[in-house]
Every structure is written in C-alpha cells, then in structure tokens.
Amino acid sequence: MKNEKGRKPREIELTLEKWNETKRIIREVVKKKLDAAKKLIESDKEVSAGLYIYAIEEFGKLLLLDNSRLQDGKGKLNYRDEFVSHEVKFGKAFDYLQEHDYNNCIVLNDKGDFSPESFS
C-alpha cells in the first residue's frame, strides 16, 4: 500500500467490517503457518522454523489490530512504523507470549533469529 508519492502511508483507516475481515484472515494465516511448521519439523527444521517465525510475526500483526484505535466505526493503524515493521510485529508477539506464560511456544530469541541448534 502506497500513497500518491509512492511511499507507505503513516496511518491507514479501516472500516469496522474490513478491520474484522483482516483479523479473520490473519488468524487463518497464523494457523496455516503453524500447522505447516508442525508437519515439516521432522523433514526440514530450518524451513519449519522459518514458517514458525512467519506465524509469530503475523500473530504480532493481529495484536496490533487488536490494539488499534476504534473510533466512529473505523480502525486506525500506524501502518508505516508498526503494521509493516517486522521488528515491531515480532516484538509484540514475543512480548505477548512471554507475558502470558506460553511455555509450549518455542522461543528462538527476541530478534526472531534461528539456528538449527536452538530449534532441536
């Protein structure tokens, strides 16, 4: 998504319907990526870890939507600095999982880095 100057907009506004639809789609993406990561873990741990990291980042995107401002039936998102930032999304998800004591989640590290040794 880019504005008339070819740049990512700082903020976007979604209708409540689009906001809910986007959340639904992201939930599906997270589930599909986690399911695929589970299936691949025996045959290719690195690909599995990549899918897992992708799912965690998408979960962070879902958290950003959950925390976005809703006003007059519309949701406002900090698009450029948060919604498309890999670091912000991964950080949100990582913090959430740590704060809510999801011990069954594999934590690679707080930057989303991977090494085969940390995923075995």
Jmol script that loads the backbone (N, CA, C; Angstrom):
load data "model"
ATOM      1  N   MET A   1       0.848  -1.159   0.000  1.00  0.00           N
ATOM      2  CA  MET A   1       0.000   0.000   0.000  1.00  0.00           C
ATOM      3  C   MET A   1       0.903   1.234   0.000  1.00  0.00           C
ATOM      4  N   LYS A   2       0.671   2.122  -0.964  1.00  0.00           N
ATOM      5  CA  LYS A   2       1.476   3.338  -1.057  1.00  0.00           C
ATOM      6  C   LYS A   2       0.578   4.534  -1.322  1.00  0.00           C
ATOM      7  N   ASN A   3       1.060   5.701  -0.900  1.00  0.00           N
ATOM      8  CA  ASN A   3       0.290   6.920  -1.130  1.00  0.00           C
ATOM      9  C   ASN A   3       0.634   7.501  -2.498  1.00  0.00           C
ATOM     10  N   GLU A   4       0.109   8.684  -2.773  1.00  0.00           N
ATOM     11  CA  GLU A   4       0.317   9.309  -4.087  1.00  0.00           C
ATOM     12  C   GLU A   4       1.774   9.643  -4.365  1.00  0.00           C
ATOM     13  N   LYS A   5       2.603   9.720  -3.336  1.00  0.00           N
ATOM     14  CA  LYS A   5       4.029   9.992  -3.518  1.00  0.00           C
ATOM     15  C   LYS A   5       4.851   8.709  -3.615  1.00  0.00           C
ATOM     16  N   GLY A   6       4.178   7.567  -3.637  1.00  0.00           N
ATOM     17  CA  GLY A   6       4.865   6.290  -3.737  1.00  0.00           C
ATOM     18  C   GLY A   6       5.449   5.793  -2.425  1.00  0.00           C
ATOM     19  N   ARG A   7       5.025   6.394  -1.326  1.00  0.00           N
ATOM     20  CA  ARG A   7       5.517   5.992  -0.006  1.00  0.00           C
ATOM     21  C   ARG A   7       4.423   5.270   0.758  1.00  0.00           C
ATOM     22  N   LYS A   8       4.854   4.475   1.717  1.00  0.00           N
ATOM     23  CA  LYS A   8       3.883   3.837   2.598  1.00  0.00           C
ATOM     24  C   LYS A   8       3.255   4.917   3.465  1.00  0.00           C
ATOM     25  N   PRO A   9       1.928   4.915   3.587  1.00  0.00           N
ATOM     26  CA  PRO A   9       1.284   5.939   4.420  1.00  0.00           C
ATOM     27  C   PRO A   9       1.620   5.730   5.896  1.00  0.00           C
ATOM     28  N   ARG A  10       1.692   6.817   6.609  1.00  0.00           N
ATOM     29  CA  ARG A  10       1.982   6.746   8.047  1.00  0.00           C
ATOM     30  C   ARG A  10       0.845   6.032   8.785  1.00  0.00           C
ATOM     31  N   GLU A  11      -0.382   6.348   8.413  1.00  0.00           N
ATOM     32  CA  GLU A  11      -1.545   5.792   9.098  1.00  0.00           C
ATOM     33  C   GLU A  11      -2.590   5.403   8.066  1.00  0.00           C
ATOM     34  N   ILE A  12      -3.306   4.318   8.338  1.00  0.00           N
ATOM     35  CA  ILE A  12      -4.430   3.939   7.480  1.00  0.00           C
ATOM     36  C   ILE A  12      -5.673   3.791   8.346  1.00  0.00           C
ATOM     37  N   GLU A  13      -6.803   3.899   7.689  1.00  0.00           N
ATOM     38  CA  GLU A  13      -8.083   3.787   8.374  1.00  0.00           C
ATOM     39  C   GLU A  13      -8.870   2.662   7.713  1.00  0.00           C
ATOM     40  N   LEU A  14      -9.383   1.749   8.525  1.00  0.00           N
ATOM     41  CA  LEU A  14     -10.172   0.631   8.025  1.00  0.00           C
ATOM     42  C   LEU A  14     -11.588   0.721   8.577  1.00  0.00           C
ATOM     43  N   THR A  15     -12.553   0.369   7.734  1.00  0.00           N
ATOM     44  CA  THR A  15     -13.915   0.263   8.251  1.00  0.00           C
ATOM     45  C   THR A  15     -13.944  -0.889   9.248  1.00  0.00           C
ATOM     46  N   LEU A  16     -14.919  -0.898  10.109  1.00  0.00           N
ATOM     47  CA  LEU A  16     -15.038  -1.971  11.092  1.00  0.00           C
ATOM     48  C   LEU A  16     -15.158  -3.324  10.386  1.00  0.00           C
ATOM     49  N   GLU A  17     -15.887  -3.357   9.278  1.00  0.00           N
ATOM     50  CA  GLU A  17     -16.043  -4.593   8.510  1.00  0.00           C
ATOM     51  C   GLU A  17     -14.691  -5.075   7.975  1.00  0.00           C
ATOM     52  N   LYS A  18     -13.918  -4.174   7.386  1.00  0.00           N
ATOM     53  CA  LYS A  18     -12.603  -4.532   6.847  1.00  0.00           C
ATOM     54  C   LYS A  18     -11.642  -4.908   7.975  1.00  0.00           C
ATOM     55  N   TRP A  19     -11.733  -4.211   9.101  1.00  0.00           N
ATOM     56  CA  TRP A  19     -10.897  -4.489  10.268  1.00  0.00           C
ATOM     57  C   TRP A  19     -11.144  -5.918  10.754  1.00  0.00           C
ATOM     58  N   ASN A  20     -12.424  -6.294  10.887  1.00  0.00           N
ATOM     59  CA  ASN A  20     -12.775  -7.648  11.326  1.00  0.00           C
ATOM     60  C   ASN A  20     -12.372  -8.703  10.300  1.00  0.00           C
ATOM     61  N   GLU A  21     -12.562  -8.401   9.022  1.00  0.00           N
ATOM     62  CA  GLU A  21     -12.176  -9.332   7.964  1.00  0.00           C
ATOM     63  C   GLU A  21     -10.663  -9.548   7.963  1.00  0.00           C
ATOM     64  N   THR A  22      -9.912  -8.477   8.134  1.00  0.00           N
ATOM     65  CA  THR A  22      -8.455  -8.574   8.167  1.00  0.00           C
ATOM     66  C   THR A  22      -8.003  -9.431   9.340  1.00  0.00           C
ATOM     67  N   LYS A  23      -8.612  -9.245  10.491  1.00  0.00           N
ATOM     68  CA  LYS A  23      -8.276 -10.064  11.660  1.00  0.00           C
ATOM     69  C   LYS A  23      -8.581 -11.539  11.399  1.00  0.00           C
ATOM     70  N   ARG A  24      -9.702 -11.819  10.776  1.00  0.00           N
ATOM     71  CA  ARG A  24     -10.078 -13.205  10.468  1.00  0.00           C
ATOM     72  C   ARG A  24      -9.055 -13.846   9.537  1.00  0.00           C
ATOM     73  N   ILE A  25      -8.669 -13.116   8.508  1.00  0.00           N
ATOM     74  CA  ILE A  25      -7.695 -13.635   7.545  1.00  0.00           C
ATOM     75  C   ILE A  25      -6.348 -13.883   8.221  1.00  0.00           C
ATOM     76  N   ILE A  26      -5.914 -12.956   9.047  1.00  0.00           N
ATOM     77  CA  ILE A  26      -4.625 -13.118   9.727  1.00  0.00           C
ATOM     78  C   ILE A  26      -4.662 -14.329  10.654  1.00  0.00           C
ATOM     79  N   ARG A  27      -5.760 -14.532  11.367  1.00  0.00           N
ATOM     80  CA  ARG A  27      -5.887 -15.722  12.227  1.00  0.00           C
ATOM     81  C   ARG A  27      -5.718 -16.995  11.406  1.00  0.00           C
ATOM     82  N   GLU A  28      -6.353 -17.035  10.225  1.00  0.00           N
ATOM     83  CA  GLU A  28      -6.238 -18.199   9.343  1.00  0.00           C
ATOM     84  C   GLU A  28      -4.798 -18.397   8.889  1.00  0.00           C
ATOM     85  N   VAL A  29      -4.129 -17.306   8.529  1.00  0.00           N
ATOM     86  CA  VAL A  29      -2.732 -17.381   8.090  1.00  0.00           C
ATOM     87  C   VAL A  29      -1.853 -17.933   9.209  1.00  0.00           C
ATOM     88  N   VAL A  30      -2.037 -17.431  10.418  1.00  0.00           N
ATOM     89  CA  VAL A  30      -1.241 -17.906  11.560  1.00  0.00           C
ATOM     90  C   VAL A  30      -1.453 -19.403  11.752  1.00  0.00           C
ATOM     91  N   LYS A  31      -2.698 -19.838  11.748  1.00  0.00           N
ATOM     92  CA  LYS A  31      -2.992 -21.256  11.946  1.00  0.00           C
ATOM     93  C   LYS A  31      -2.369 -22.109  10.843  1.00  0.00           C
ATOM     94  N   LYS A  32      -2.502 -21.692   9.591  1.00  0.00           N
ATOM     95  CA  LYS A  32      -1.932 -22.453   8.473  1.00  0.00           C
ATOM     96  C   LYS A  32      -0.414 -22.554   8.586  1.00  0.00           C
ATOM     97  N   LYS A  33       0.229 -21.456   8.924  1.00  0.00           N
ATOM     98  CA  LYS A  33       1.694 -21.465   9.036  1.00  0.00           C
ATOM     99  C   LYS A  33       2.151 -22.367  10.177  1.00  0.00           C
ATOM    100  N   LEU A  34       1.459 -22.310  11.319  1.00  0.00           N
ATOM    101  CA  LEU A  34       1.822 -23.177  12.443  1.00  0.00           C
ATOM    102  C   LEU A  34       1.584 -24.648  12.110  1.00  0.00           C
ATOM    103  N   ASP A  35       0.471 -24.948  11.439  1.00  0.00           N
ATOM    104  CA  ASP A  35       0.201 -26.329  11.034  1.00  0.00           C
ATOM    105  C   ASP A  35       1.275 -26.838  10.079  1.00  0.00           C
ATOM    106  N   ALA A  36       1.653 -26.003   9.114  1.00  0.00           N
ATOM    107  CA  ALA A  36       2.693 -26.395   8.159  1.00  0.00           C
ATOM    108  C   ALA A  36       4.037 -26.582   8.858  1.00  0.00           C
ATOM    109  N   ALA A  37       4.353 -25.710   9.802  1.00  0.00           N
ATOM    110  CA  ALA A  37       5.616 -25.827  10.544  1.00  0.00           C
ATOM    111  C   ALA A  37       5.659 -27.144  11.317  1.00  0.00           C
ATOM    112  N   LYS A  38       4.547 -27.533  11.918  1.00  0.00           N
ATOM    113  CA  LYS A  38       4.494 -28.805  12.657  1.00  0.00           C
ATOM    114  C   LYS A  38       4.723 -29.991  11.729  1.00  0.00           C
ATOM    115  N   LYS A  39       4.123 -29.933  10.541  1.00  0.00           N
ATOM    116  CA  LYS A  39       4.264 -31.042   9.593  1.00  0.00           C
ATOM    117  C   LYS A  39       5.685 -31.155   9.053  1.00  0.00           C
ATOM    118  N   LEU A  40       6.365 -30.040   8.908  1.00  0.00           N
ATOM    119  CA  LEU A  40       7.704 -30.040   8.314  1.00  0.00           C
ATOM    120  C   LEU A  40       8.833 -30.271   9.306  1.00  0.00           C
ATOM    121  N   ILE A  41       8.556 -30.207  10.578  1.00  0.00           N
ATOM    122  CA  ILE A  41       9.632 -30.225  11.570  1.00  0.00           C
ATOM    123  C   ILE A  41      10.491 -31.487  11.482  1.00  0.00           C
ATOM    124  N   GLU A  42       9.911 -32.612  11.132  1.00  0.00           N
ATOM    125  CA  GLU A  42      10.688 -33.853  11.039  1.00  0.00           C
ATOM    126  C   GLU A  42      11.560 -33.900   9.793  1.00  0.00           C
ATOM    127  N   SER A  43      11.103 -33.287   8.700  1.00  0.00           N
ATOM    128  CA  SER A  43      11.863 -33.384   7.455  1.00  0.00           C
ATOM    129  C   SER A  43      12.791 -32.202   7.200  1.00  0.00           C
ATOM    130  N   ASP A  44      12.445 -31.013   7.678  1.00  0.00           N
ATOM    131  CA  ASP A  44      13.300 -29.845   7.432  1.00  0.00           C
ATOM    132  C   ASP A  44      13.089 -28.813   8.539  1.00  0.00           C
ATOM    133  N   LYS A  45      13.939 -28.877   9.545  1.00  0.00           N
ATOM    134  CA  LYS A  45      13.789 -27.993  10.708  1.00  0.00           C
ATOM    135  C   LYS A  45      13.961 -26.525  10.347  1.00  0.00           C
ATOM    136  N   GLU A  46      14.841 -26.222   9.400  1.00  0.00           N
ATOM    137  CA  GLU A  46      15.064 -24.817   9.044  1.00  0.00           C
ATOM    138  C   GLU A  46      13.844 -24.218   8.365  1.00  0.00           C
ATOM    139  N   VAL A  47      13.232 -24.949   7.449  1.00  0.00           N
ATOM    140  CA  VAL A  47      12.017 -24.457   6.793  1.00  0.00           C
ATOM    141  C   VAL A  47      10.891 -24.358   7.821  1.00  0.00           C
ATOM    142  N   SER A  48      10.803 -25.346   8.687  1.00  0.00           N
ATOM    143  CA  SER A  48       9.797 -25.320   9.744  1.00  0.00           C
ATOM    144  C   SER A  48       9.970 -24.091  10.634  1.00  0.00           C
ATOM    145  N   ALA A  49      11.208 -23.803  11.009  1.00  0.00           N
ATOM    146  CA  ALA A  49      11.479 -22.629  11.852  1.00  0.00           C
ATOM    147  C   ALA A  49      11.110 -21.341  11.127  1.00  0.00           C
ATOM    148  N   GLY A  50      11.385 -21.273   9.829  1.00  0.00           N
ATOM    149  CA  GLY A  50      11.023 -20.090   9.051  1.00  0.00           C
ATOM    150  C   GLY A  50       9.524 -19.854   9.042  1.00  0.00           C
ATOM    151  N   LEU A  51       8.760 -20.924   8.860  1.00  0.00           N
ATOM    152  CA  LEU A  51       7.300 -20.805   8.891  1.00  0.00           C
ATOM    153  C   LEU A  51       6.808 -20.411  10.275  1.00  0.00           C
ATOM    154  N   TYR A  52       7.454 -20.950  11.288  1.00  0.00           N
ATOM    155  CA  TYR A  52       7.085 -20.610  12.664  1.00  0.00           C
ATOM    156  C   TYR A  52       7.318 -19.121  12.929  1.00  0.00           C
ATOM    157  N   ILE A  53       8.472 -18.627  12.509  1.00  0.00           N
ATOM    158  CA  ILE A  53       8.786 -17.205  12.686  1.00  0.00           C
ATOM    159  C   ILE A  53       7.766 -16.340  11.945  1.00  0.00           C
ATOM    160  N   TYR A  54       7.419 -16.752  10.727  1.00  0.00           N
ATOM    161  CA  TYR A  54       6.418 -16.029   9.939  1.00  0.00           C
ATOM    162  C   TYR A  54       5.079 -16.001  10.691  1.00  0.00           C
ATOM    163  N   ALA A  55       4.680 -17.142  11.260  1.00  0.00           N
ATOM    164  CA  ALA A  55       3.420 -17.207  12.009  1.00  0.00           C
ATOM    165  C   ALA A  55       3.453 -16.297  13.228  1.00  0.00           C
ATOM    166  N   ILE A  56       4.575 -16.276  13.925  1.00  0.00           N
ATOM    167  CA  ILE A  56       4.700 -15.421  15.106  1.00  0.00           C
ATOM    168  C   ILE A  56       4.598 -13.950  14.704  1.00  0.00           C
ATOM    169  N   GLU A  57       5.240 -13.591  13.605  1.00  0.00           N
ATOM    170  CA  GLU A  57       5.163 -12.203  13.138  1.00  0.00           C
ATOM    171  C   GLU A  57       3.731 -11.828  12.758  1.00  0.00           C
ATOM    172  N   GLU A  58       3.037 -12.725  12.086  1.00  0.00           N
ATOM    173  CA  GLU A  58       1.643 -12.463  11.730  1.00  0.00           C
ATOM    174  C   GLU A  58       0.770 -12.355  12.983  1.00  0.00           C
ATOM    175  N   PHE A  59       1.092 -13.135  14.003  1.00  0.00           N
ATOM    176  CA  PHE A  59       0.387 -13.018  15.277  1.00  0.00           C
ATOM    177  C   PHE A  59       0.601 -11.619  15.856  1.00  0.00           C
ATOM    178  N   GLY A  60       1.803 -11.092  15.716  1.00  0.00           N
ATOM    179  CA  GLY A  60       2.080  -9.720  16.151  1.00  0.00           C
ATOM    180  C   GLY A  60       1.228  -8.715  15.401  1.00  0.00           C
ATOM    181  N   LYS A  61       1.006  -8.969  14.119  1.00  0.00           N
ATOM    182  CA  LYS A  61       0.134  -8.101  13.322  1.00  0.00           C
ATOM    183  C   LYS A  61      -1.292  -8.144  13.866  1.00  0.00           C
ATOM    184  N   LEU A  62      -1.732  -9.334  14.245  1.00  0.00           N
ATOM    185  CA  LEU A  62      -3.062  -9.475  14.835  1.00  0.00           C
ATOM    186  C   LEU A  62      -3.160  -8.690  16.143  1.00  0.00           C
ATOM    187  N   LEU A  63      -2.112  -8.740  16.949  1.00  0.00           N
ATOM    188  CA  LEU A  63      -2.094  -7.971  18.197  1.00  0.00           C
ATOM    189  C   LEU A  63      -2.160  -6.468  17.922  1.00  0.00           C
ATOM    190  N   LEU A  64      -1.467  -6.019  16.883  1.00  0.00           N
ATOM    191  CA  LEU A  64      -1.528  -4.599  16.520  1.00  0.00           C
ATOM    192  C   LEU A  64      -2.955  -4.203  16.145  1.00  0.00           C
ATOM    193  N   LEU A  65      -3.632  -5.061  15.396  1.00  0.00           N
ATOM    194  CA  LEU A  65      -5.029  -4.780  15.053  1.00  0.00           C
ATOM    195  C   LEU A  65      -5.897  -4.741  16.306  1.00  0.00           C
ATOM    196  N   ASP A  66      -5.677  -5.692  17.200  1.00  0.00           N
ATOM    197  CA  ASP A  66      -6.455  -5.715  18.443  1.00  0.00           C
ATOM    198  C   ASP A  66      -6.250  -4.448  19.265  1.00  0.00           C
ATOM    199  N   ASN A  67      -5.056  -3.888  19.189  1.00  0.00           N
ATOM    200  CA  ASN A  67      -4.732  -2.696  19.974  1.00  0.00           C
ATOM    201  C   ASN A  67      -4.953  -1.389  19.219  1.00  0.00           C
ATOM    202  N   SER A  68      -5.434  -1.488  17.974  1.00  0.00           N
ATOM    203  CA  SER A  68      -5.632  -0.264  17.193  1.00  0.00           C
ATOM    204  C   SER A  68      -6.821   0.521  17.730  1.00  0.00           C
ATOM    205  N   ARG A  69      -6.801   1.801  17.425  1.00  0.00           N
ATOM    206  CA  ARG A  69      -7.869   2.686  17.894  1.00  0.00           C
ATOM    207  C   ARG A  69      -9.115   2.499  17.047  1.00  0.00           C
ATOM    208  N   LEU A  70     -10.215   2.279  17.711  1.00  0.00           N
ATOM    209  CA  LEU A  70     -11.507   2.213  17.034  1.00  0.00           C
ATOM    210  C   LEU A  70     -12.280   3.465  17.385  1.00  0.00           C
ATOM    211  N   GLN A  71     -12.708   4.154  16.340  1.00  0.00           N
ATOM    212  CA  GLN A  71     -13.437   5.394  16.557  1.00  0.00           C
ATOM    213  C   GLN A  71     -14.423   5.589  15.417  1.00  0.00           C
ATOM    214  N   ASP A  72     -15.659   5.866  15.768  1.00  0.00           N
ATOM    215  CA  ASP A  72     -16.710   6.105  14.774  1.00  0.00           C
ATOM    216  C   ASP A  72     -16.826   4.960  13.768  1.00  0.00           C
ATOM    217  N   GLY A  73     -16.705   3.724  14.245  1.00  0.00           N
ATOM    218  CA  GLY A  73     -16.845   2.565  13.370  1.00  0.00           C
ATOM    219  C   GLY A  73     -15.668   2.314  12.462  1.00  0.00           C
ATOM    220  N   LYS A  74     -14.533   2.939  12.745  1.00  0.00           N
ATOM    221  CA  LYS A  74     -13.339   2.751  11.921  1.00  0.00           C
ATOM    222  C   LYS A  74     -12.140   2.479  12.815  1.00  0.00           C
ATOM    223  N   GLY A  75     -11.219   1.690  12.272  1.00  0.00           N
ATOM    224  CA  GLY A  75      -9.980   1.407  12.988  1.00  0.00           C
ATOM    225  C   GLY A  75      -8.831   2.164  12.363  1.00  0.00           C
ATOM    226  N   LYS A  76      -8.003   2.766  13.195  1.00  0.00           N
ATOM    227  CA  LYS A  76      -6.831   3.493  12.704  1.00  0.00           C
ATOM    228  C   LYS A  76      -5.584   2.715  13.079  1.00  0.00           C
ATOM    229  N   LEU A  77      -4.716   2.534  12.089  1.00  0.00           N
ATOM    230  CA  LEU A  77      -3.481   1.782  12.284  1.00  0.00           C
ATOM    231  C   LEU A  77      -2.271   2.631  11.958  1.00  0.00           C
ATOM    232  N   ASN A  78      -1.249   2.504  12.768  1.00  0.00           N
ATOM    233  CA  ASN A  78       0.044   3.095  12.455  1.00  0.00           C
ATOM    234  C   ASN A  78       0.680   2.149  11.438  1.00  0.00           C
ATOM    235  N   TYR A  79       0.451   2.423  10.171  1.00  0.00           N
ATOM    236  CA  TYR A  79       0.817   1.496   9.106  1.00  0.00           C
ATOM    237  C   TYR A  79       2.323   1.445   8.885  1.00  0.00           C
ATOM    238  N   ARG A  80       2.917   2.562   8.589  1.00  0.00           N
ATOM    239  CA  ARG A  80       4.325   2.589   8.181  1.00  0.00           C
ATOM    240  C   ARG A  80       5.276   2.177   9.298  1.00  0.00           C
ATOM    241  N   ASP A  81       5.048   2.672  10.501  1.00  0.00           N
ATOM    242  CA  ASP A  81       6.013   2.436  11.574  1.00  0.00           C
ATOM    243  C   ASP A  81       5.731   1.190  12.405  1.00  0.00           C
ATOM    244  N   GLU A  82       4.550   0.595  12.253  1.00  0.00           N
ATOM    245  CA  GLU A  82       4.229  -0.596  13.042  1.00  0.00           C
ATOM    246  C   GLU A  82       3.730  -1.756  12.188  1.00  0.00           C
ATOM    247  N   PHE A  83       2.650  -1.561  11.459  1.00  0.00           N
ATOM    248  CA  PHE A  83       1.954  -2.658  10.797  1.00  0.00           C
ATOM    249  C   PHE A  83       2.812  -3.384   9.766  1.00  0.00           C
ATOM    250  N   VAL A  84       3.721  -2.693   9.120  1.00  0.00           N
ATOM    251  CA  VAL A  84       4.594  -3.348   8.138  1.00  0.00           C
ATOM    252  C   VAL A  84       6.022  -3.526   8.655  1.00  0.00           C
ATOM    253  N   SER A  85       6.245  -3.240   9.920  1.00  0.00           N
ATOM    254  CA  SER A  85       7.576  -3.389  10.513  1.00  0.00           C
ATOM    255  C   SER A  85       7.731  -4.787  11.103  1.00  0.00           C
ATOM    256  N   HIS A  86       8.658  -5.560  10.539  1.00  0.00           N
ATOM    257  CA  HIS A  86       8.895  -6.916  11.034  1.00  0.00           C
ATOM    258  C   HIS A  86       9.312  -6.897  12.506  1.00  0.00           C
ATOM    259  N   GLU A  87      10.194  -5.988  12.849  1.00  0.00           N
ATOM    260  CA  GLU A  87      10.683  -5.912  14.232  1.00  0.00           C
ATOM    261  C   GLU A  87       9.559  -5.612  15.219  1.00  0.00           C
ATOM    262  N   VAL A  88       8.694  -4.673  14.870  1.00  0.00           N
ATOM    263  CA  VAL A  88       7.597  -4.300  15.771  1.00  0.00           C
ATOM    264  C   VAL A  88       6.629  -5.472  15.941  1.00  0.00           C
ATOM    265  N   LYS A  89       6.240  -6.092  14.832  1.00  0.00           N
ATOM    266  CA  LYS A  89       5.277  -7.200  14.906  1.00  0.00           C
ATOM    267  C   LYS A  89       5.855  -8.378  15.687  1.00  0.00           C
ATOM    268  N   PHE A  90       7.106  -8.730  15.391  1.00  0.00           N
ATOM    269  CA  PHE A  90       7.717  -9.845  16.108  1.00  0.00           C
ATOM    270  C   PHE A  90       7.861  -9.505  17.590  1.00  0.00           C
ATOM    271  N   GLY A  91       8.258  -8.281  17.875  1.00  0.00           N
ATOM    272  CA  GLY A  91       8.403  -7.856  19.265  1.00  0.00           C
ATOM    273  C   GLY A  91       7.095  -7.919  20.030  1.00  0.00           C
ATOM    274  N   LYS A  92       6.002  -7.473  19.396  1.00  0.00           N
ATOM    275  CA  LYS A  92       4.679  -7.533  20.041  1.00  0.00           C
ATOM    276  C   LYS A  92       4.303  -8.975  20.376  1.00  0.00           C
ATOM    277  N   ALA A  93       4.498  -9.863  19.403  1.00  0.00           N
ATOM    278  CA  ALA A  93       4.148 -11.265  19.615  1.00  0.00           C
ATOM    279  C   ALA A  93       5.037 -11.896  20.682  1.00  0.00           C
ATOM    280  N   PHE A  94       6.324 -11.644  20.596  1.00  0.00           N
ATOM    281  CA  PHE A  94       7.272 -12.201  21.560  1.00  0.00           C
ATOM    282  C   PHE A  94       6.907 -11.757  22.974  1.00  0.00           C
ATOM    283  N   ASP A  95       6.659 -10.464  23.144  1.00  0.00           N
ATOM    284  CA  ASP A  95       6.295  -9.936  24.464  1.00  0.00           C
ATOM    285  C   ASP A  95       4.997 -10.560  24.975  1.00  0.00           C
ATOM    286  N   TYR A  96       4.015 -10.678  24.100  1.00  0.00           N
ATOM    287  CA  TYR A  96       2.731 -11.260  24.494  1.00  0.00           C
ATOM    288  C   TYR A  96       2.916 -12.694  24.983  1.00  0.00           C
ATOM    289  N   LEU A  97       3.655 -13.489  24.210  1.00  0.00           N
ATOM    290  CA  LEU A  97       3.855 -14.890  24.580  1.00  0.00           C
ATOM    291  C   LEU A  97       4.612 -15.020  25.894  1.00  0.00           C
ATOM    292  N   GLN A  98       5.589 -14.155  26.106  1.00  0.00           N
ATOM    293  CA  GLN A  98       6.340 -14.187  27.360  1.00  0.00           C
ATOM    294  C   GLN A  98       5.472 -13.741  28.538  1.00  0.00           C
ATOM    295  N   GLU A  99       4.722 -12.666  28.355  1.00  0.00           N
ATOM    296  CA  GLU A  99       3.891 -12.125  29.434  1.00  0.00           C
ATOM    297  C   GLU A  99       2.744 -13.052  29.821  1.00  0.00           C
ATOM    298  N   HIS A 100       2.274 -13.849  28.865  1.00  0.00           N
ATOM    299  CA  HIS A 100       1.141 -14.736  29.128  1.00  0.00           C
ATOM    300  C   HIS A 100       1.591 -16.176  29.381  1.00  0.00           C
ATOM    301  N   ASP A 101       2.883 -16.364  29.582  1.00  0.00           N
ATOM    302  CA  ASP A 101       3.455 -17.642  30.012  1.00  0.00           C
ATOM    303  C   ASP A 101       3.083 -18.808  29.096  1.00  0.00           C
ATOM    304  N   TYR A 102       3.242 -18.596  27.800  1.00  0.00           N
ATOM    305  CA  TYR A 102       3.016 -19.675  26.843  1.00  0.00           C
ATOM    306  C   TYR A 102       4.283 -20.510  26.746  1.00  0.00           C
ATOM    307  N   ASN A 103       4.458 -21.388  27.709  1.00  0.00           N
ATOM    308  CA  ASN A 103       5.677 -22.182  27.777  1.00  0.00           C
ATOM    309  C   ASN A 103       5.793 -23.198  26.655  1.00  0.00           C
ATOM    310  N   ASN A 104       4.688 -23.558  26.018  1.00  0.00           N
ATOM    311  CA  ASN A 104       4.748 -24.530  24.935  1.00  0.00           C
ATOM    312  C   ASN A 104       5.206 -23.916  23.622  1.00  0.00           C
ATOM    313  N   CYS A 105       5.295 -22.605  23.563  1.00  0.00           N
ATOM    314  CA  CYS A 105       5.784 -21.950  22.356  1.00  0.00           C
ATOM    315  C   CYS A 105       7.302 -22.010  22.340  1.00  0.00           C
ATOM    316  N   ILE A 106       7.841 -22.291  21.195  1.00  0.00           N
ATOM    317  CA  ILE A 106       9.292 -22.332  21.058  1.00  0.00           C
ATOM    318  C   ILE A 106       9.784 -20.905  20.911  1.00  0.00           C
ATOM    319  N   VAL A 107      10.656 -20.495  21.793  1.00  0.00           N
ATOM    320  CA  VAL A 107      11.225 -19.161  21.725  1.00  0.00           C
ATOM    321  C   VAL A 107      12.613 -19.282  21.122  1.00  0.00           C
ATOM    322  N   LEU A 108      12.812 -18.675  19.971  1.00  0.00           N
ATOM    323  CA  LEU A 108      14.119 -18.726  19.335  1.00  0.00           C
ATOM    324  C   LEU A 108      15.023 -17.693  19.981  1.00  0.00           C
ATOM    325  N   ASN A 109      14.676 -16.453  19.893  1.00  0.00           N
ATOM    326  CA  ASN A 109      15.260 -15.350  20.663  1.00  0.00           C
ATOM    327  C   ASN A 109      14.440 -14.117  20.370  1.00  0.00           C
ATOM    328  N   ASP A 110      14.728 -13.013  21.026  1.00  0.00           N
ATOM    329  CA  ASP A 110      13.856 -11.845  20.903  1.00  0.00           C
ATOM    330  C   ASP A 110      14.002 -11.100  19.585  1.00  0.00           C
ATOM    331  N   LYS A 111      14.891 -11.543  18.716  1.00  0.00           N
ATOM    332  CA  LYS A 111      15.033 -10.914  17.408  1.00  0.00           C
ATOM    333  C   LYS A 111      14.471 -11.794  16.290  1.00  0.00           C
ATOM    334  N   GLY A 112      14.020 -12.988  16.632  1.00  0.00           N
ATOM    335  CA  GLY A 112      13.493 -13.883  15.610  1.00  0.00           C
ATOM    336  C   GLY A 112      14.577 -14.622  14.865  1.00  0.00           C
ATOM    337  N   ASP A 113      15.805 -14.594  15.384  1.00  0.00           N
ATOM    338  CA  ASP A 113      16.900 -15.303  14.739  1.00  0.00           C
ATOM    339  C   ASP A 113      16.754 -16.803  14.954  1.00  0.00           C
ATOM    340  N   PHE A 114      17.377 -17.559  14.080  1.00  0.00           N
ATOM    341  CA  PHE A 114      17.268 -19.006  14.136  1.00  0.00           C
ATOM    342  C   PHE A 114      18.627 -19.641  13.950  1.00  0.00           C
ATOM    343  N   SER A 115      18.874 -20.664  14.718  1.00  0.00           N
ATOM    344  CA  SER A 115      19.999 -21.553  14.442  1.00  0.00           C
ATOM    345  C   SER A 115      19.468 -22.961  14.636  1.00  0.00           C
ATOM    346  N   PRO A 116      19.921 -23.919  13.834  1.00  0.00           N
ATOM    347  CA  PRO A 116      19.398 -25.280  13.962  1.00  0.00           C
ATOM    348  C   PRO A 116      19.514 -25.827  15.383  1.00  0.00           C
ATOM    349  N   GLU A 117      20.551 -25.438  16.100  1.00  0.00           N
ATOM    350  CA  GLU A 117      20.749 -25.931  17.460  1.00  0.00           C
ATOM    351  C   GLU A 117      19.638 -25.456  18.405  1.00  0.00           C
ATOM    352  N   SER A 118      19.128 -24.242  18.188  1.00  0.00           N
ATOM    353  CA  SER A 118      18.109 -23.710  19.094  1.00  0.00           C
ATOM    354  C   SER A 118      16.725 -24.265  18.799  1.00  0.00           C
ATOM    355  N   PHE A 119      16.586 -24.987  17.701  1.00  0.00           N
ATOM    356  CA  PHE A 119      15.272 -25.488  17.299  1.00  0.00           C
ATOM    357  C   PHE A 119      15.171 -26.998  17.439  1.00  0.00           C
ATOM    358  N   SER A 120      16.188 -27.637  17.995  1.00  0.00           N
ATOM    359  CA  SER A 120      16.169 -29.103  18.086  1.00  0.00           C
ATOM    360  C   SER A 120      15.499 -29.576  19.349  1.00  0.00           C
TER     361      SER A 120
END
end "model"
wireframe off; spacefill off
backbone 0.3
color backbone group
